[in-house]
């Protein structure tokens, strides 16, 4: 199958599978898994933090961050389009008793500092206590500029708020900006990195922060059922993802641009190519086209997409230019 639904569908390469099969393991809940310990130690230093925690998913890593920053009755500010607000099951509210306060994202994905300012609650027991700003980079494929990160850092410090980055695709941002990952990470108190999207690991995310913060998050991970035993099998693949699969993210960005340009040649499809900054393409369909019908017909030809208008198509390490050409040919036949 040619799968454009998400970069989460990537599969581990042969090198990862061999590393997983041969990983030295122990019981990670006891702190005895040497492969996990090595990953956490090395990755924390690599990203400019004191400590790291290996988690089963990005959703879990984000929830651990929120629950470690906030207590019951606290709130965090985030974007209306933020993944940890829209697509993570309401975990902060359901499991952490933490109130999300969403702010409308600007067209470039940023959050207006003036809107953030207005959303901060007074120090009054009628209100939830505002403790944290959570932003996402990339967001819907868009890259947040470094000067904006500096501004929101200064704003958070001025308001006495912590700053968290949902960095599920932060390496896509770093590649697009042409900077080392630390140039993004340095603005945040905590950060997550998803390993199972464009980086190609089969499972897992990392949460970064201070030693004290990660100790607290580790306890919450156990409470949430996220304490894994011989997790070194997964950490071995994660290490390869971080060492081998970062530079090649640029290939996904190039393919996304190519996909956007080709979609604009298909009748009834329209893509604003200036919005294609990393590996996501959003295509608007004309009123006479049915996204569900298109998805069904493509599936019969071995091509998977998520139905919607706009269509979201994602490039990744298992998508080649020839795969894109196959998609375009099939779309042209369907439209015709």
TORDREN-843056 format. One line per 10 residues: number of its first residue (from 1); their letters; for each residue x, y, z of N, C-alpha, C. Coordinates in pm, whole numbers. Example, Ala and Ser with C-alpha at 12.3 -4.5 7.8 and 13.67 -1.06 7.14 Angstrom:
<rs>
1> as> 1319/-569/780/1230/-450/780/1320/-330/780 | 1285/-225/708/1367/-106/714/1290/3/787 .
</rs>
This chain:
<rs>
1> xxxxxxxxxx> 83/-120/0/0/0/0/87/126/0 | 42/226/-72/103/359/-68/19/442/28 | 75/485/137/-4/540/247/31/686/272 | -61/775/238/-43/919/258/-118/970/381 | -174/881/463/-258/927/574/-179/1004/679 | -58/959/710/23/1024/813/164/971/807 | 258/1044/868/394/991/883/403/893/1000 | 293/870/1070/292/768/1175/290/627/1118 | 266/613/988/255/480/928/391/425/884 | 497/500/907/631/453/870/663/322/941 .
11> xxxxxxxxxx> 741/240/876/778/109/932/928/105/958 | 972/29/1061/1114/25/1095/1196/-42/985 | 1313/14/961/1403/-40/859/1474/-165/911 | 1548/-230/823/1617/-353/860/1718/-329/973 | 1786/-214/968/1884/-182/1072/1816/-171/1208 | 1699/-108/1211/1624/-97/1337/1581/-235/1386 | 1532/-316/1297/1484/-449/1336/1599/-533/1393 | 1716/-520/1334/1832/-595/1385/1872/-543/1523 | 1872/-411/1539/1906/-353/1668/1807/-393/1776 | 1680/-398/1741/1577/-439/1836/1597/-585/1878 .
21> xxxxxxxxxx> 1630/-669/1781/1648/-811/1810/1768/-835/1901 | 1869/-749/1891/1994/-771/1965/2012/-676/2082 | 1909/-598/2117/1922/-500/2224/1948/-565/2359 | 2038/-505/2436/2060/-546/2574/1949/-483/2658 | 1878/-564/2734/1759/-514/2804/1763/-546/2952 | 1678/-477/3025/1655/-500/3167/1517/-450/3200 | 1485/-442/3329/1353/-395/3370/1359/-244/3389 | 1296/-170/3296/1307/-24/3298/1235/38/3417 | 1130/-27/3470/1063/27/3588/1158/31/3707 | 1247/-68/3715/1351/-69/3817/1470/19/3780 .
31> xxxxxxxxxx> 1468/74/3659/1581/154/3611/1696/69/3563 | 1668/-57/3527/1774/-153/3496/1795/-177/3348 | 1724/-106/3261/1741/-132/3118/1852/-42/3064 | 1968/-99/3031/2081/-16/2989/2058/57/2858 | 1979/-1/2769/1955/64/2640/1865/186/2657 | 1763/174/2742/1678/289/2771/1758/396/2844 | 1837/355/2943/1916/452/3019/2012/529/2929 | 2073/457/2835/2168/522/2743/2094/620/2652 | 1977/580/2604/1899/669/2518/1859/796/2592 | 1810/782/2714/1765/898/2790/1881/991/2822 .
41> xxxxxxxxxx> 1994/935/2859/2110/1017/2895/2165/1091/2773 | 2185/1016/2665/2241/1076/2544/2147/1179/2483 | 2018/1146/2475/1924/1237/2409/1901/1364/2489 | 1905/1354/2623/1890/1475/2705/2002/1573/2674 | 2124/1523/2672/2239/1610/2641/2229/1663/2498 | 2189/1578/2407/2181/1618/2267/2081/1731/2245 | 1975/1736/2324/1872/1837/2307/1885/1953/2405 | 1988/1949/2489/2016/2061/2577/1937/2063/2707 | 1893/1946/2754/1818/1936/2879/1893/1852/2981 | 1853/1863/3106/1917/1785/3211/1879/1638/3206 .
51> xxxxxxxxxx> 1755/1608/3168/1708/1470/3177/1603/1443/3070 | 1577/1315/3046/1479/1272/2948/1404/1151/3001 | 1284/1131/2946/1201/1016/2982/1148/954/2854 | 1171/824/2839/1122/750/2723/978/709/2748 | 888/749/2658/745/726/2675/691/643/2558 | 575/585/2580/519/496/2478/463/572/2359 | 423/700/2376/362/774/2267/375/923/2291 | 349/999/2187/349/1144/2201/234/1193/2288 | 120/1127/2279/7/1162/2364/43/1144/2511 | 108/1032/2542/149/1010/2681/253/1112/2725 .
61> xxxxxxxxxx> 350/1141/2641/455/1236/2676/397/1375/2701 | 304/1419/2616/240/1548/2637/159/1551/2766 | 84/1444/2792/3/1439/2913/92/1440/3038 | 202/1368/3034/295/1370/3147/349/1511/3170 | 378/1582/3061/427/1719/3075/321/1808/3140 | 198/1798/3092/91/1881/3147/67/1849/3294 | 65/1721/3329/38/1681/3467/154/1713/3560 | 273/1725/3505/389/1758/3588/405/1909/3605 | 357/1985/3509/359/2131/3521/243/2182/3606 | 128/2116/3597/4/2169/3654/-53/2075/3760 .
71> xxxxxxxxxx> -120/2135/3857/-192/2058/3958/-342/2063/3925 | -422/1991/4004/-567/1995/3987/-617/2140/4000 | -701/2181/3908/-754/2316/3912/-669/2420/3842 | -555/2379/3789/-472/2469/3709/-518/2465/3564 | -464/2556/3483/-494/2554/3340/-368/2577/3258 | -376/2532/3133/-269/2564/3039/-329/2632/2918 | -252/2724/2859/-291/2794/2738/-232/2723/2618 | -310/2707/2514/-262/2637/2395/-338/2689/2273 | -301/2642/2156/-370/2680/2034/-499/2603/2014 | -595/2667/1949/-719/2599/1915/-693/2476/1829 .
81> xxxxxxxxxx> -585/2481/1750/-550/2368/1663/-450/2273/1728 | -415/2295/1854/-312/2214/1918/-354/2068/1929 | -259/1981/1902/-287/1838/1908/-325/1797/2050 | -257/1852/2151/-287/1811/2288/-416/1872/2341 | -482/1953/2259/-615/2002/2291/-721/1928/2209 | -697/1913/2079/-799/1858/1990/-798/1706/1980 | -680/1646/1982/-669/1507/1936/-609/1410/2038 | -610/1446/2164/-551/1356/2263/-652/1317/2371 | -779/1306/2327/-882/1249/2412/-921/1331/2534 | -882/1458/2537/-912/1538/2654/-841/1491/2779 .
91> xxxxxxxxxx> -724/1427/2760/-653/1365/2872/-619/1460/2986 | -581/1583/2952/-545/1678/3058/-662/1701/3152 | -783/1718/3095/-901/1741/3177/-949/1613/3244 | -951/1502/3168/-1006/1377/3219/-917/1316/3327 | -787/1314/3302/-696/1243/3392/-616/1336/3483 | -598/1461/3440/-518/1553/3520/-597/1661/3592 | -729/1669/3566/-812/1777/3622/-752/1913/3589 | -696/1925/3469/-633/2047/3422/-720/2108/3313 | -745/2236/3324/-833/2304/3229/-753/2357/3110 | -786/2315/2989/-723/2377/2872/-791/2509/2839 .
101> xxxxxxxxxx> -714/2608/2804/-769/2736/2757/-716/2759/2616 | -794/2719/2514/-745/2732/2377/-753/2876/2328 | -653/2913/2247/-643/3044/2184/-644/3021/2033 | -716/3102/1960/-719/3087/1815/-580/3102/1756 | -539/3004/1677/-410/3015/1609/-415/3120/1499 | -307/3192/1483/-294/3284/1370/-272/3203/1241 | -289/3262/1125/-272/3187/1000/-137/3117/987 | -33/3173/1048/99/3110/1039/122/3006/1149 | 21/2978/1229/32/2878/1334/71/2932/1470 | 115/3057/1477/157/3115/1605/36/3148/1691 .
111> xxxxxxxxxx> 64/3182/1817/-38/3232/1908/-8/3378/1937 | -106/3464/1920/-89/3606/1946/-57/3629/2093 | 49/3704/2120/85/3732/2259/-21/3816/2328 | -86/3904/2254/-191/3985/2316/-311/3899/2353 | -342/3800/2270/-453/3708/2302/-416/3618/2420 | -290/3576/2425/-244/3498/2540/-256/3580/2668 | -217/3706/2658/-222/3796/2775/-364/3805/2828 | -462/3823/2738/-601/3837/2780/-655/3708/2843 | -597/3593/2805/-649/3466/2854/-596/3428/2992 | -490/3493/3037/-434/3462/3169/-533/3504/3277 .
121> xxxxxxxxxx> -563/3413/3368/-664/3439/3469/-608/3522/3584 | -694/3606/3645/-651/3681/3764/-621/3587/3880 | -542/3635/3974/-513/3557/4095/-633/3567/4189 | -732/3485/4162/-860/3493/4232/-917/3351/4233 | -969/3307/4348/-1010/3168/4359/-1135/3135/4277 | -1193/3235/4210/-1302/3206/4116/-1250/3140/3988 | -1122/3152/3963/-1066/3110/3834/-967/2995/3851 | -952/2920/3742/-840/2826/3736/-710/2905/3737 | -605/2841/3787/-474/2907/3795/-396/2881/3666 | -365/2988/3594/-288/2973/3470/-143/2944/3504 .
131> xxxxxxxxxx> -91/2830/3455/44/2788/3490/137/2769/3372 | 82/2747/3254/165/2695/3145/114/2743/3010 | 210/2767/2919/179/2786/2777/235/2664/2703 | 153/2603/2621/196/2490/2540/180/2528/2393 | 288/2521/2318/280/2549/2175/333/2428/2098 | 305/2426/1969/335/2310/1885/417/2354/1765 | 521/2277/1733/610/2310/1623/667/2180/1565 | 632/2145/1441/547/2218/1349/400/2202/1387 | 316/2292/1333/172/2280/1353/105/2282/1217 | 37/2172/1185/-21/2154/1051/84/2177/943 .
141> xxxxxxxxxx> 204/2132/972/313/2143/875/383/2276/871 | 333/2374/946/394/2507/944/501/2519/1052 | 604/2596/1020/721/2611/1108/710/2743/1182 | 728/2739/1314/728/2862/1392/866/2928/1384 | 873/3056/1349/1003/3123/1335/1077/3132/1469 | 1209/3135/1462/1290/3144/1584/1264/3274/1660 | 1243/3383/1586/1219/3509/1656/1087/3506/1733 | 990/3431/1683/865/3415/1757/889/3332/1884 | 969/3228/1874/999/3147/1993/1065/3232/2100 | 1155/3321/2059/1219/3411/2155/1117/3504/2219 .
151> xxxxxxxxxx> 1022/3552/2141/920/3642/2195/829/3572/2295 | 787/3450/2261/696/3380/2352/770/3335/2478 | 901/3310/2466/981/3279/2585/987/3398/2679 | 1014/3514/2623/1020/3636/2703/884/3666/2766 | 778/3645/2689/643/3668/2740/613/3574/2858 | 643/3446/2841/616/3348/2946/690/3383/3074 | 817/3420/3060/895/3457/3178/836/3580/3246 | 793/3676/3167/734/3796/3223/604/3772/3297 | 532/3669/3257/405/3636/3320/419/3527/3427 | 540/3479/3447/563/3374/3547/505/3240/3506 .
161> xxxxxxxxxx> 502/3212/3376/446/3087/3324/557/2997/3270 | 537/2868/3282/626/2772/3219/591/2761/3071 | 685/2710/2991/666/2701/2846/701/2560/2800 | 603/2494/2739/620/2357/2690/607/2354/2538 | 688/2270/2475/678/2251/2330/633/2109/2300 | 519/2099/2233/482/1973/2171/563/1965/2043 | 674/1894/2050/766/1886/1937/753/1756/1862 | 629/1711/1841/608/1585/1770/686/1582/1638 | 686/1695/1567/760/1705/1440/862/1819/1446 | 922/1837/1561/1015/1949/1577/1139/1934/1489 .
171> xxxxxxxxxx> 1177/1811/1456/1292/1795/1368/1259/1839/1225 | 1134/1826/1184/1095/1884/1055/1114/2035/1056 | 1082/2096/1171/1101/2241/1184/1249/2276/1177 | 1332/2200/1249/1476/2228/1250/1537/2215/1111 | 1496/2111/1038/1548/2092/902/1502/2206/811 | 1376/2245/823/1324/2353/740/1394/2485/769 | 1428/2508/896/1496/2632/934/1647/2625/911 | 1698/2506/894/1843/2489/875/1922/2513/1001 | 1866/2473/1117/1933/2495/1245/1945/2365/1322 | 2037/2364/1420/2046/2251/1511/1925/2250/1603 .
181> xxxxxxxxxx> 1886/2132/1648/1768/2117/1731/1777/2201/1859 | 1897/2223/1910/1911/2301/2033/1869/2446/2015 | 1876/2496/1892/1836/2634/1866/1686/2654/1882 | 1610/2546/1875/1467/2550/1905/1443/2515/2051 | 1508/2409/2096/1483/2357/2231/1518/2457/2341 | 1613/2544/2317/1664/2632/2423/1559/2729/2477 | 1451/2749/2405/1349/2843/2449/1247/2781/2546 | 1253/2649/2568/1146/2580/2638/1193/2517/2769 | 1101/2516/2865/1127/2446/2991/1120/2295/2971 | 1026/2253/2887/1009/2110/2857/976/2095/2710 .
191> xxxxxxxxxx> 1002/1975/2657/978/1951/2515/956/1802/2493 | 868/1769/2399/854/1631/2356/906/1617/2213 | 954/1497/2181/994/1463/2045/935/1326/2014 | 858/1318/1907/799/1191/1866/898/1118/1775 | 920/991/1804/1017/911/1729/952/827/1621 | 820/812/1627/750/718/1539/681/785/1422 | 712/912/1397/657/980/1278/766/981/1171 | 809/1098/1129/906/1105/1021/1039/1040/1052 | 1071/1025/1181/1199/965/1218/1198/813/1204 | 1080/754/1191/1072/616/1147/1083/507/1250 .
201> xxxxxxxxxx> 1091/539/1379/1091/434/1480/952/373/1491 | 940/248/1536/807/186/1542/719/238/1654 | 779/293/1758/699/339/1872/786/429/1960 | 721/521/2030/792/594/2134/807/743/2112 | 813/816/2223/843/959/2226/932/987/2345 | 1000/1101/2340/1085/1144/2450/1029/1272/2509 | 1035/1282/2641/1001/1404/2714/1127/1456/2778 | 1156/1586/2758/1277/1647/2811/1243/1755/2914 | 1329/1769/3014/1311/1873/3115/1423/1869/3216 | 1403/1936/3328/1502/1932/3436/1496/1795/3504 .
211> xxxxxxxxxx> 1597/1766/3585/1599/1639/3658/1478/1627/3749 | 1446/1734/3821/1332/1730/3913/1202/1711/3836 | 1189/1778/3722/1067/1765/3642/1051/1624/3590 | 1158/1566/3538/1150/1432/3482/1123/1329/3591 | 1175/1351/3711/1145/1261/3822/995/1261/3852 | 935/1378/3848/791/1388/3870/714/1321/3756 | 759/1346/3634/693/1286/3518/706/1133/3519 | 818/1084/3567/838/938/3575/735/875/3669 | 706/943/3778/605/891/3870/468/890/3804 | 433/999/3734/304/1004/3666/298/899/3555 .
221> xxxxxxxxxx> 410/872/3491/411/768/3387/370/634/3447 | 420/604/3566/383/479/3633/235/480/3668 | 184/591/3718/43/601/3755/-46/578/3633 | -3/628/3517/-82/615/3395/-63/481/3325 | 13/392/3386/34/260/3326/140/258/3218 | 224/359/3217/325/369/3112/461/315/3150 | 471/254/3268/599/194/3305/620/66/3225 | 718/67/3137/744/-49/3051/862/-128/3106 | 867/-255/3080/970/-342/3137/1092/-346/3045 | 1105/-446/2961/1224/-457/2875/1209/-364/2754 .
231> xxxxxxxxxx> 1202/-236/2783/1174/-137/2679/1296/-106/2593 | 1410/-162/2627/1529/-141/2546/1512/-188/2403 | 1423/-284/2381/1393/-329/2246/1342/-212/2161 | 1264/-125/2223/1212/-8/2154/1313/107/2151 | 1386/121/2261/1484/230/2268/1596/211/2166 | 1627/87/2132/1732/62/2032/1692/119/1897 | 1563/105/1861/1515/162/1735/1510/314/1744 | 1473/364/1861/1464/509/1880/1600/576/1860 | 1705/514/1909/1839/571/1894/1879/581/1747 | 1848/478/1670/1878/481/1527/1796/590/1458 .
241> xxxxxxxxxx> 1671/606/1499/1588/711/1441/1652/848/1458 | 1706/875/1576/1766/1004/1605/1903/1021/1540 | 1971/913/1515/2105/922/1458/2105/917/1305 | 2010/843/1246/2016/817/1102/1910/888/1020 | 1799/927/1080/1683/965/999/1645/1112/1007 | 1736/1196/1053/1703/1337/1065/1730/1412/934 | 1849/1400/881/1884/1476/760/1791/1442/644 | 1747/1316/638/1663/1274/526/1522/1333/531 | 1484/1398/641/1353/1463/646/1338/1566/534 | 1450/1621/490/1443/1717/379/1385/1653/254 .
251> xxxxxxxxxx> 1410/1522/235/1351/1453/120/1199/1458/127 | 1144/1443/248/999/1449/265/945/1588/231 | 1022/1690/268/981/1827/239/981/1853/88 | 1084/1805/23/1092/1820/-124/977/1746/-190 | 948/1625/-142/838/1547/-200/703/1614/-175 | 688/1678/-60/562/1747/-31/541/1864/-128 | 647/1938/-156/637/2047/-254/600/1993/-391 | 664/1883/-428/634/1821/-557/489/1775/-562 | 443/1712/-454/304/1667/-446/208/1784/-460 | 237/1894/-391/150/2012/-397/141/2065/-540 .
261> xxxxxxxxxx> 255/2074/-606/257/2125/-743/179/2034/-838 | 193/1903/-819/123/1809/-906/-27/1809/-880 | -68/1824/-755/-210/1828/-723/-277/1947/-788 | -205/2057/-800/-262/2176/-864/-287/2155/-1013 | -233/2047/-1068/-258/2015/-1209/-378/1924/-1227 | -437/1879/-1115/-555/1792/-1122/-681/1877/-1108 | -773/1860/-1201/-895/1940/-1200/-974/1918/-1070 | -1012/2028/-1007/-1090/2019/-884/-1008/2020/-757 | -874/2021/-770/-785/2024/-654/-712/2159/-651 | -698/2214/-531/-626/2341/-517/-542/2339/-390 .
271> xxxxxxxxxx> -414/2369/-406/-320/2373/-294/-250/2508/-294 | -244/2572/-179/-162/2692/-164/-20/2645/-134 | 64/2645/-236/198/2588/-221/285/2666/-124 | 252/2793/-99/332/2872/-5/314/2822/138 | 206/2748/165/182/2694/297/252/2559/319 | 311/2504/213/377/2373/225/521/2397/267 | 544/2393/398/676/2424/452/754/2299/492 | 684/2191/523/753/2068/564/694/1950/489 | 629/1856/560/586/1732/495/435/1715/488 | 360/1824/502/214/1816/495/160/1901/382 .
281> xxxxxxxxxx> 62/1844/313/-4/1913/201/-154/1911/228 | -217/2027/218/-362/2038/236/-421/2081/102 | -508/1996/49/-569/2022/-81/-719/2044/-66 | -768/2159/-114/-911/2187/-114/-974/2124/-238 | -1093/2068/-220/-1164/2003/-330/-1281/2090/-375 | -1307/2088/-504/-1423/2160/-555/-1551/2091/-508 | -1662/2162/-515/-1787/2113/-458/-1838/1987/-526 | -1798/1961/-650/-1849/1844/-721/-1772/1717/-690 | -1669/1727/-607/-1588/1610/-573/-1620/1563/-432 | -1628/1432/-414/-1652/1371/-284/-1523/1312/-230 .
291> xxxxxxxxxx> -1476/1362/-116/-1353/1310/-56/-1367/1162/-21 | -1485/1123/28/-1506/983/66/-1500/892/-56 | -1562/936/-165/-1560/856/-287/-1419/844/-342 | -1345/953/-339/-1207/950/-387/-1123/855/-301 | -1138/864/-170/-1062/777/-80/-1093/630/-105 | -1219/599/-126/-1258/460/-151/-1200/408/-282 | -1206/489/-386/-1153/446/-515/-1001/432/-511 | -934/522/-440/-789/510/-427/-751/384/-349 | -828/354/-244/-800/236/-164/-806/109/-249 | -899/106/-342/-910/-10/-431/-788/-25/-521 .
301> xxxxxxxxxx> -711/83/-537/-590/80/-618/-464/74/-532 | -481/51/-403/-366/35/-315/-306/164/-265 | -386/271/-263/-339/401/-215/-432/447/-103 | -376/481/11/-454/520/127/-442/670/154 | -558/736/171/-563/875/214/-673/887/320 | -670/994/396/-778/1023/489/-877/1118/421 | -1003/1078/417/-1104/1160/352/-1127/1288/431 | -1144/1397/362/-1170/1526/425/-1159/1636/322 | -1210/1750/355/-1195/1867/268/-1163/1988/356 | -1036/2029/359/-929/1985/269/-876/1846/301 .
311> xxxxxxxxxx> -820/1783/198/-748/1659/216/-612/1688/279 | -575/1611/381/-440/1622/435/-359/1503/386 | -253/1531/314/-163/1428/262/-26/1451/324 | 37/1342/370/163/1353/444/269/1268/376 | 384/1329/350/497/1255/294/587/1207/407 | 656/1096/381/741/1035/484/839/941/418 | 916/867/498/1027/789/443/982/672/357 | 855/633/365/803/526/281/729/579/159 | 739/710/132/677/771/14/785/823/-78 | 783/779/-202/880/824/-303/810/912/-406 .
321> xxxxxxxxxx> 890/974/-492/831/1057/-597/747/972/-691 | 789/848/-715/710/761/-802/576/726/-738 | 573/717/-604/446/695/-535/353/814/-556 | 410/934/-552/331/1055/-576/277/1055/-718 | 360/1015/-813/315/1008/-952/200/909/-967 | 208/798/-893/99/698/-898/-30/758/-844 | -20/832/-734/-138/898/-677/-199/994/-777 | -117/1076/-840/-167/1177/-933/-236/1110/-1052 | -178/1002/-1103/-240/931/-1216/-378/880/-1177 | -388/821/-1059/-516/768/-1016/-618/879/-993 .
331> xxxxxx> -574/991/-938/-667/1102/-918/-719/1157/-1050 | -631/1166/-1147/-673/1215/-1279/-776/1124/-1342 | -759/992/-1322/-857/895/-1375/-990/908/-1303 | -983/925/-1171/-1106/938/-1093/-1182/1064/-1134 | -1111/1175/-1146/-1175/1301/-1183/-1234/1293/-1324 | -1161/1228/-1413/-1207/1217/-1551/-1333/1132/-1559 .
</rs>
